[in-house]
Amino acid sequence: MTSFHKIPNVLLTLQKANIISASIPVGCIYLIQVLDVAVNRSFKNSSKDVLDEELFQLVEIESTEILDLLDSSMNSSEDL
């Protein structure tokens, strides 16, 4: 655990957020690397896919609205 994770108010904040803090002994980080590669990578990729789809839909909606505004602007100028 890095030194700032040992500060009482940080520990209290983590506890209030239902986050369990763990200390990994020096020289043992390689033991959890498998978790990072196997589980966290899958989670990150899935999260990225969902976010990409949401952003794509948002851009698509905004693009459609912009095209509608341009179309209505052109139509109103033709009426003049």
C-alpha positions, 0 to 999 in steps of 0.5 A: 500500500502506498504511503498515502493510503495509510493516512487515517482520513484516506482510510476513512474515505475508502471505508465510507465508499465500501472500498477495501484497502489491501497491502501487497508485500514488496516483491509479491506484485507479480502474484496479482498480475494474472488478475490484472491481465485476465479479469481487469483487461476484460472488464476494461475492454467491455467498459470501453465497448459500451462507452464507444457505443454510447458515444457513437449514438450521441454523435449520431443524434447530434449529427442528425440534429445539425443536418435537420437545422441546416435543412430547415435553414436552407428551406427558410432561405429558399422561401425568401 
